[in-house]
Amino acid sequence: MRTTFPTSISAAEVTAAAQDYTERGWTVAETANGLCLITDAEISGIEVRGELAADVRRFLEANDLAGPVIVIPGVERREIHLVTAVAKAEMAIEGLKAAGAVVYTDGAGIPLPPTQLSAGSASWSIAPAEARWVPPVVALGAAVRSASTRRRARLTLAC
């Protein structure tokens, strides 16, 4: 179920969302356009794009590993998966970067719904309240590896 906010967001909605996020233990900054998650040792984000994003999502859902996912509007599908345990996962992070994923950690900001962006509003594809957990980054690493392997197999079979 997709949770989205209207294009005109009231101050009360931003305040309520910020309170919900801070109650989850997240560091949140208010910006001119909405809210920004400040990544730290407890919560980070992995952005995947295009067909890889769809394949990663299918893997995570099939294996009951999906956590909160932010959709960034635009021409190309962009999803930011919130994750934990990045401090202990250097190899997973390197693998994610090698596969083309963007890793947000160490104070990097991630737009949180209801933030307004140039192409529309950031929205939850899987809201934190709908997710059973925030998965460790190694779960995303496994999903990206699986999706990349399946893509290469499809390309090989097509030749």
N, CA, C and O of each residue as an XYZ file, in Angstrom:
636
protein
N       0.846     -1.176      0.000
C       0.000      0.000      0.000
C       0.889      1.235      0.000
O       1.767      1.362      0.853
N       0.679      2.127     -0.922
C       1.475      3.337     -1.026
C       0.844      4.424     -0.164
O      -0.357      4.681     -0.243
N       1.667      5.047      0.650
C       1.205      6.152      1.472
C       1.790      7.426      0.889
O       3.011      7.574      0.841
N       0.955      8.338      0.448
C       1.444      9.582     -0.130
C       0.775     10.754      0.556
O      -0.256     10.609      1.214
N       1.377     11.909      0.388
C       0.839     13.141      0.942
C       0.382     14.017     -0.206
O       0.919     13.899     -1.307
N      -0.580     14.881      0.007
C      -1.027     15.792     -1.049
C       0.082     16.769     -1.421
O       1.056     16.931     -0.685
N      -0.079     17.422     -2.579
C       0.953     18.331     -3.044
C       1.099     19.562     -2.163
O       2.194     20.118     -2.078
N       0.044     20.003     -1.511
C       0.175     21.116     -0.581
C       0.172     20.528      0.837
O      -0.838     20.002      1.305
N       1.286     20.626      1.481
C       1.468     19.991      2.780
C       1.390     21.060      3.858
O       2.064     22.088      3.788
N       0.567     20.802      4.843
C       0.413     21.772      5.921
C       1.533     21.619      6.941
O       2.177     20.574      7.035
N       1.745     22.675      7.690
C       2.748     22.641      8.757
C       2.405     21.572      9.781
O       3.295     20.939     10.349
N       1.111     21.372     10.016
C       0.686     20.340     10.978
C       1.077     18.950     10.504
O       1.479     18.112     11.311
N       0.963     18.693      9.201
C       1.350     17.383      8.655
C       2.851     17.158      8.783
O       3.298     16.066      9.136
N       3.620     18.197      8.493
C       5.078     18.089      8.620
C       5.453     17.848     10.076
O       6.307     17.010     10.365
N       4.828     18.568     10.988
C       5.103     18.407     12.413
C       4.744     17.006     12.888
O       5.509     16.390     13.631
N       3.590     16.495     12.468
C       3.173     15.149     12.865
C       4.128     14.093     12.324
O       4.486     13.153     13.035
N       4.540     14.244     11.068
C       5.482     13.291     10.476
C       6.822     13.350     11.203
O       7.410     12.311     11.502
N       7.307     14.555     11.488
C       8.578     14.703     12.197
C       8.518     14.044     13.570
O       9.473     13.391     13.991
N       7.410     14.213     14.260
C       7.251     13.604     15.582
C       7.271     12.077     15.474
O       7.909     11.407     16.286
N       6.576     11.526     14.474
C       6.565     10.076     14.273
C       7.991      9.564     14.027
O       8.401      8.558     14.606
N       8.729     10.251     13.178
C      10.087      9.819     12.855
C      11.011      9.904     14.070
O      11.804      8.994     14.312
N      10.910     10.983     14.826
C      11.787     11.105     16.002
C      11.424     10.092     17.074
O      12.297      9.637     17.814
N      10.137      9.727     17.170
C       9.744      8.682     18.116
C      10.336      7.329     17.735
O      10.455      6.446     18.584
N      10.701      7.161     16.485
C      11.367      5.938     16.023
C      12.866      5.972     16.315
O      13.579      5.001     16.064
N      13.333      7.099     16.847
C      14.749      7.237     17.157
C      15.577      7.805     16.022
O      16.807      7.793     16.090
N      14.924      8.304     14.974
C      15.628      8.861     13.829
C      15.955     10.327     14.065
O      15.185     11.051     14.697
N      17.100     10.759     13.553
C      17.468     12.165     13.585
C      16.880     12.810     12.334
O      17.182     12.406     11.211
N      16.041     13.814     12.545
C      15.316     14.447     11.448
C      15.583     15.941     11.468
O      15.567     16.578     12.521
N      15.827     16.489     10.283
C      15.999     17.938     10.135
C      14.861     18.462      9.270
O      14.477     17.839      8.280
N      14.331     19.613      9.658
C      13.298     20.243      8.834
C      13.995     21.128      7.811
O      14.899     21.892      8.149
N      13.565     21.019      6.556
C      14.120     21.817      5.474
C      13.017     22.707      4.911
O      11.867     22.620      5.342
N      13.359     23.551      3.962
C      12.363     24.410      3.327
C      11.310     23.589      2.588
O      10.181     24.047      2.409
N      11.672     22.371      2.153
C      10.766     21.536      1.368
C      10.093     20.421      2.158
O       9.198     19.754      1.639
N      10.508     20.209      3.403
C       9.912     19.120      4.178
C      10.860     18.615      5.242
O      11.358     19.383      6.065
N      11.106     17.302      5.218
C      11.905     16.662      6.254
C      13.045     15.856      5.650
O      12.939     15.337      4.539
N      14.125     15.763      6.393
C      15.303     15.055      5.935
C      15.784     14.122      7.048
O      15.993     14.561      8.179
N      15.957     12.845      6.733
C      16.533     11.888      7.667
C      18.045     12.055      7.632
O      18.655     11.992      6.565
N      18.645     12.265      8.785
C      20.099     12.363      8.879
C      20.611     10.976      9.263
O      20.343     10.484     10.359
N      21.341     10.362      8.355
C      21.810      8.997      8.585
C      22.878      8.974      9.670
O      23.619      9.937      9.871
N      22.929      7.835     10.365
C      23.907      7.662     11.440
C      24.220      6.182     11.593
O      23.922      5.392     10.697
N      24.808      5.799     12.703
C      25.171      4.401     12.932
C      23.948      3.502     13.062
O      24.048      2.291     12.861
N      22.800      4.075     13.395
C      21.586      3.284     13.611
C      20.723      3.126     12.362
O      20.085      2.088     12.187
N      20.691      4.130     11.498
C      19.813      4.088     10.320
C      20.521      4.725      9.131
O      21.095      5.809      9.232
N      20.465      4.027      8.010
C      21.083      4.490      6.767
C      20.145      4.162      5.617
O      19.056      3.629      5.832
N      20.562      4.476      4.403
C      19.717      4.213      3.246
C      20.503      3.688      2.068
O      21.662      4.050      1.866
N      19.860      2.831      1.291
C      20.444      2.283      0.065
C      19.482      2.609     -1.074
O      18.326      2.187     -1.060
N      19.966      3.362     -2.059
C      19.135      3.735     -3.205
C      19.451      2.833     -4.383
O      20.607      2.659     -4.767
N      18.387      2.261     -4.950
C      18.514      1.474     -6.175
C      17.567      2.072     -7.207
O      16.546      2.667     -6.864
N      17.925      1.903     -8.475
C      17.184      2.569     -9.548
C      16.757      1.600    -10.638
O      17.297      0.503    -10.785
N      15.776      2.046    -11.387
C      15.354      1.356    -12.598
C      14.903     -0.073    -12.379
O      14.249     -0.391    -11.385
N      15.265     -0.937    -13.329
C      14.880     -2.345    -13.279
C      15.468     -3.036    -12.052
O      14.848     -3.936    -11.485
N      16.659     -2.617    -11.647
C      17.271     -3.205    -10.454
C      16.389     -2.972     -9.227
O      16.255     -3.858     -8.382
N      15.790     -1.791     -9.126
C      14.913     -1.489     -7.994
C      13.736     -2.456     -7.939
O      13.383     -2.948     -6.868
N      13.132     -2.727     -9.087
C      11.994     -3.652     -9.132
C      12.429     -5.065     -8.758
O      11.720     -5.755     -8.026
N      13.584     -5.504     -9.251
C      14.079     -6.844     -8.949
C      14.448     -6.985     -7.476
O      14.183     -8.020     -6.865
N      15.054     -5.958     -6.910
C      15.415     -5.976     -5.487
C      14.153     -6.060     -4.640
O      14.097     -6.823     -3.675
N      13.148     -5.280     -4.998
C      11.895     -5.290     -4.245
C      11.262     -6.667     -4.264
O      10.797     -7.150     -3.231
N      11.237     -7.318     -5.447
C      10.647     -8.661     -5.549
C      11.396     -9.652     -4.653
O      10.773    -10.465     -3.970
N      12.717     -9.584     -4.655
C      13.519    -10.485     -3.818
C      13.206    -10.270     -2.344
O      12.969    -11.229     -1.609
N      13.204     -9.017     -1.914
C      12.960     -8.723     -0.498
C      11.570     -9.176     -0.062
O      11.416     -9.763      1.008
N      10.570     -8.908     -0.879
C       9.210     -9.306     -0.521
C       9.049    -10.824     -0.524
O       8.387    -11.375      0.355
N       9.648    -11.506     -1.503
C       9.541    -12.968     -1.578
C      10.201    -13.640     -0.378
O       9.793    -14.727      0.030
N      11.214    -12.999      0.182
C      11.950    -13.573      1.310
C      11.583    -12.934      2.642
O      12.270    -13.147      3.641
N      10.502    -12.153      2.666
C      10.014    -11.477      3.869
C      11.107    -10.650      4.550
O      11.251    -10.665      5.772
N      11.865     -9.937      3.731
C      12.965     -9.116      4.228
C      12.724     -7.622      4.047
O      13.549     -6.813      4.472
N      11.607     -7.240      3.424
C      11.371     -5.831      3.099
C      11.176     -4.999      4.360
O      10.548     -5.433      5.325
N      11.730     -3.800      4.325
C      11.559     -2.813      5.374
C      11.021     -1.538      4.763
O      10.488     -1.568      3.654
N      11.145     -0.420      5.453
C      10.654      0.847      4.916
C      11.350      1.235      3.608
O      12.569      1.131      3.478
N      10.541      1.684      2.644
C      11.068      2.062      1.331
C      10.476      3.410      0.930
O       9.259      3.592      0.921
N      11.356      4.348      0.603
C      10.955      5.675      0.135
C      11.054      5.698     -1.385
O      12.063      5.278     -1.952
N      10.007      6.189     -2.043
C      10.017      6.352     -3.488
C      10.331      7.813     -3.793
O       9.695      8.724     -3.263
N      11.320      8.016     -4.653
C      11.704      9.351     -5.101
C      11.114      9.537     -6.501
O      11.427      8.758     -7.401
N      10.266     10.552     -6.703
C       9.613     10.718     -8.003
C      10.607     11.133     -9.086
O      11.629     11.764     -8.818
N      10.273     10.761    -10.297
C      11.099     11.126    -11.432
C      10.845     10.189    -12.595
O       9.999      9.298    -12.513
N      11.576     10.391    -13.672
C      11.414      9.581    -14.874
C      11.809      8.129    -14.599
O      11.102      7.201    -14.992
N      12.934      7.941    -13.926
C      13.423      6.605    -13.602
C      12.965      6.202    -12.204
O      12.948      7.027    -11.291
N      12.600      4.951    -12.041
C      12.210      4.433    -10.726
C      13.403      4.556     -9.781
O      14.503      4.100    -10.090
N      13.169      5.181     -8.618
C      14.194      5.334     -7.577
C      13.579      4.968     -6.246
O      12.548      5.516     -5.857
N      14.216      4.032     -5.541
C      13.757      3.622     -4.227
C      14.917      3.683     -3.251
O      16.034      3.267     -3.557
N      14.629      4.212     -2.067
C      15.627      4.230     -1.003
C      15.127      3.303      0.104
O      14.094      3.551      0.727
N      15.881      2.240      0.329
C      15.557      1.263      1.373
C      16.287      1.670      2.646
O      17.507      1.836      2.637
N      15.553      1.830      3.731
C      16.182      2.144      5.003
C      16.751      0.856      5.586
O      16.109     -0.193      5.549
N      17.966      0.948      6.125
C      18.680     -0.224      6.636
C      19.389      0.105      7.942
O      19.539      1.269      8.313
N      19.820     -0.944      8.626
C      20.605     -0.818      9.849
C      21.933     -1.559      9.661
O      22.186     -2.162      8.617
N      22.766     -1.498     10.691
C      23.997     -2.301     10.799
C      25.022     -2.059      9.699
O      25.668     -3.000      9.238
N      25.178     -0.798      9.269
C      26.174     -0.525      8.238
C      27.603     -0.551      8.778
O      28.540     -0.795      8.017
N      27.785     -0.305     10.066
C      29.128     -0.256     10.643
C      29.847     -1.599     10.539
O      31.077     -1.646     10.516
N      29.084     -2.687     10.476
C      29.677     -4.018     10.450
C      29.581     -4.677      9.086
O      29.672     -5.901      8.985
N      29.401     -3.894      8.041
C      29.113     -4.490      6.734
C      29.903     -3.844      5.600
O      29.331     -3.522      4.558
N      31.185     -3.654      5.782
C      31.991     -2.999      4.753
C      31.938     -3.727      3.413
O      31.830     -3.092      2.364
N      32.013     -5.064      3.443
C      31.986     -5.828      2.186
C      30.639     -5.688      1.483
O      30.588     -5.556      0.260
N      29.554     -5.715      2.246
C      28.223     -5.551      1.654
C      28.087     -4.168      1.023
O      27.533     -4.032     -0.068
N      28.586     -3.155      1.699
C      28.501     -1.790      1.175
C      29.317     -1.653     -0.108
O      28.863     -1.031     -1.069
N      30.500     -2.221     -0.125
C      31.322     -2.165     -1.347
C      30.628     -2.883     -2.499
O      30.661     -2.413     -3.637
N      29.999     -4.024     -2.206
C      29.261     -4.755     -3.237
C      28.073     -3.964     -3.761
O      27.798     -3.970     -4.961
N      27.374     -3.289     -2.870
C      26.248     -2.453     -3.280
C      26.708     -1.323     -4.195
O      26.093     -1.060     -5.229
N      27.785     -0.663     -3.810
C      28.317      0.425     -4.640
C      28.761     -0.089     -6.003
O      28.519      0.557     -7.022
N      29.414     -1.256     -6.022
C      29.877     -1.844     -7.285
C      28.707     -2.177     -8.210
O      28.845     -2.136     -9.432
N      27.561     -2.504     -7.625
C      26.367     -2.828     -8.412
C      25.599     -1.577     -8.849
O      24.593     -1.684     -9.551
N      26.062     -0.400     -8.441
C      25.418      0.840     -8.856
C      24.477      1.451     -7.834
O      23.828      2.458     -8.119
N      24.390      0.859     -6.645
C      23.534      1.427     -5.600
C      24.221      2.641     -4.979
O      25.449      2.732     -4.961
N      23.421      3.563     -4.477
C      23.931      4.734     -3.762
C      23.733      4.456     -2.274
O      22.636      4.095     -1.847
N      24.788      4.624     -1.494
C      24.744      4.348     -0.065
C      24.734      5.669      0.691
O      25.637      6.490      0.532
N      23.713      5.869      1.511
C      23.586      7.069      2.338
C      23.902      6.688      3.775
O      23.160      5.927      4.396
N      24.992      7.209      4.302
C      25.384      6.930      5.678
C      26.241      8.083      6.196
O      26.530      9.029      5.464
N      26.640      7.996      7.446
C      27.575      8.961      8.046
C      27.132     10.411      7.918
O      27.931     11.271      7.549
N      25.866     10.690      8.219
C      25.378     12.068      8.200
C      24.758     12.523      6.900
O      24.317     13.669      6.802
N      24.708     11.662      5.897
C      24.061     12.021      4.633
C      22.566     12.189      4.873
O      22.001     11.531      5.747
N      21.927     13.054      4.117
C      20.503     13.297      4.262
C      19.678     12.535      3.240
O      20.086     12.369      2.090
N      18.512     12.073      3.674
C      17.563     11.373      2.807
C      16.223     12.087      2.952
O      15.754     12.284      4.073
N      15.585     12.486      1.826
C      14.279     13.140      1.934
C      13.227     12.167      2.462
O      13.079     11.056      1.952
N      12.512     12.594      3.474
C      11.439     11.788      4.059
C      10.092     12.341      3.629
O       9.932     13.556      3.510
N       9.124     11.471      3.395
C       7.779     11.982      3.139
C       7.315     12.834      4.319
O       7.482     12.422      5.467
N       6.757     13.969      4.077
C       6.139     14.521      2.883
C       6.989     15.545      2.132
O       6.441     16.531      1.638
N       8.275     15.355      2.030
C       9.157     16.327      1.388
C       8.792     16.535     -0.080
O       8.573     15.579     -0.824
N       8.732     17.810     -0.479
C       8.485     18.184     -1.865
C       9.816     18.208     -2.606
O      10.776     18.824     -2.144
N       9.874     17.543     -3.746
C      11.054     17.527     -4.602
C      10.674     18.122     -5.948
O       9.496     18.379     -6.196
N      11.640     18.343     -6.813
C      11.345     19.007     -8.086
C      10.335     18.233     -8.937
O       9.557     18.852     -9.663
N      10.325     16.906     -8.868
C       9.412     16.106     -9.697
C       8.166     15.649     -8.942
O       7.368     14.886     -9.488
N       7.983     16.093     -7.708
C       6.838     15.665     -6.913
C       7.248     15.443     -5.469
O       8.278     15.956     -5.031
N       6.463     14.693     -4.734
C       6.742     14.448     -3.316
C       7.382     13.087     -3.102
O       7.032     12.111     -3.766
N       8.324     13.033     -2.168
C       8.819     11.736     -1.710
C       7.637     11.041     -1.048
O       6.831     11.692     -0.383
N       7.527      9.743     -1.220
C       6.410      8.998     -0.630
C       6.904      7.646     -0.123
O       7.966      7.164     -0.515
N       6.118      7.062      0.742
C       6.443      5.730      1.240
C       5.840      4.693      0.300
O       4.647      4.744      0.001
N       6.645      3.770     -0.158
C       6.132      2.598     -0.845
C       5.800      1.552      0.212
O       4.780      0.866      0.132
N       6.674      1.444      1.195
C       6.396      0.666      2.402
C       6.701      1.605      3.567
O       7.861      1.916      3.834
N       5.662      2.047      4.250
C       5.825      2.974      5.370
C       6.407      2.240      6.578
O       6.235      1.029      6.712
N       7.090      2.967      7.450
C       7.661      2.325      8.642
C       6.635      1.561      9.471
O       6.948      0.502     10.016
N       5.424      2.077      9.571
C       4.381      1.404     10.346
C       3.904      0.115      9.671
O       3.355     -0.766     10.333
N       4.112      0.004      8.358
C       3.703     -1.182      7.605
C       4.791     -2.250      7.570
O       4.511     -3.419      7.307
N       6.028     -1.847      7.833
C       7.170     -2.766      7.764
C       7.323     -3.505      9.085
O       7.078     -2.937     10.149
N       7.722     -4.749      9.022
C       7.907     -5.518     10.255
C       9.236     -5.188     10.922
O       9.436     -5.494     12.098
N      10.144     -4.562     10.174
C      11.460     -4.237     10.713
C      12.195     -3.297      9.777
O      11.716     -2.991      8.686
N      13.365     -2.840     10.212
C      14.313     -2.163      9.337
C      15.444     -3.172      9.156
O      16.172     -3.464     10.104
N      15.594     -3.705      7.942
C      16.550     -4.790      7.746
C      18.008     -4.333      7.828
O      18.305     -3.153      7.640
N      18.911     -5.269      8.109
C      20.337     -4.941      8.066
C      20.768     -4.751      6.612
O      20.144     -5.286      5.695
N      21.817     -4.002      6.418
C      22.297     -3.715      5.074
C      22.682     -4.992      4.324
O      22.602     -5.024      3.096
N      23.092     -6.032      5.028
C      23.458     -7.278      4.341
C      22.258     -7.893      3.626
O      22.437     -8.575      2.617
N      21.037     -7.671      4.122
C      19.846     -8.169      3.430
C      19.693     -7.464      2.084
O      19.332     -8.098      1.092
N      19.963     -6.164      2.043
C      19.918     -5.434      0.771
C      21.033     -5.894     -0.137
O      20.854     -5.999     -1.351
N      22.186     -6.170      0.449
C      23.305     -6.691     -0.343
C      22.936     -8.000     -1.020
O      23.240     -8.199     -2.196
N      22.286     -8.892     -0.288
C      21.855    -10.172     -0.852
C      20.833     -9.962     -1.962
O      20.887    -10.632     -2.993
N      19.906     -9.036     -1.754
C      18.883     -8.754     -2.757
C      19.506     -8.200     -4.038
O      19.125     -8.601     -5.137
N      20.453     -7.288     -3.902
C      21.109     -6.700     -5.077
C      21.938     -7.758     -5.800
O      21.924     -7.814     -7.030
N      22.659     -8.594     -5.058
C      23.442     -9.673     -5.693
C      22.523    -10.613     -6.465
O      22.814    -10.966     -7.608
N      21.422    -11.018     -5.850
C      20.479    -11.923     -6.508
C      19.889    -11.287     -7.764
O      19.827    -11.919     -8.818
N      19.460    -10.040     -7.644
C      18.868     -9.347     -8.792
C      19.885     -9.178     -9.915
O      19.547     -9.348    -11.086
N      21.112     -8.849     -9.573
C      22.166     -8.671    -10.579
C      22.496     -9.993    -11.263
O      22.697    -10.028    -12.477
N      22.552    -11.074    -10.500
C      22.838    -12.391    -11.056
C      21.731    -12.826    -12.005
O      22.004    -13.348    -13.086
N      20.479    -12.611    -11.602
C      19.350    -12.980    -12.466
C      19.340    -12.149    -13.740
O      19.019    -12.663    -14.811
N      19.688    -10.870    -13.636
C      19.724    -10.015    -14.821
C      20.787    -10.503    -15.800
O      20.538    -10.585    -17.003
N      21.977    -10.828    -15.280
C      23.041    -11.337    -16.152
C      22.615    -12.646    -16.814
O      22.912    -12.869    -17.988
N      21.926    -13.510    -16.076
C      21.458    -14.784    -16.636
C      20.454    -14.535    -17.751
O      20.500    -15.203    -18.784
N      19.545    -13.579    -17.556
C      18.568    -13.261    -18.598
C      19.265    -12.733    -19.847
O      18.890    -13.090    -20.964
N      20.276    -11.888    -19.668
C      20.999    -11.330    -20.806
C      21.766    -12.408    -21.541
O      21.840    -12.385    -22.770
N      22.339    -13.355    -20.809
C      23.086    -14.447    -21.419
C      22.156    -15.341    -22.226
O      22.510    -15.763    -23.327
N      20.964    -15.636    -21.693
C      20.003    -16.467    -22.388
C      19.462    -15.779    -23.644
O      19.105    -16.446    -24.615
N      19.404    -14.452    -23.621
C      18.879    -13.696    -24.760
C      19.855    -13.697    -25.933
O      19.447    -13.437    -27.066
N      21.124    -13.981    -25.691
C      22.139    -13.936    -26.763
C      22.134    -15.162    -27.618
O      22.928    -15.265    -28.553
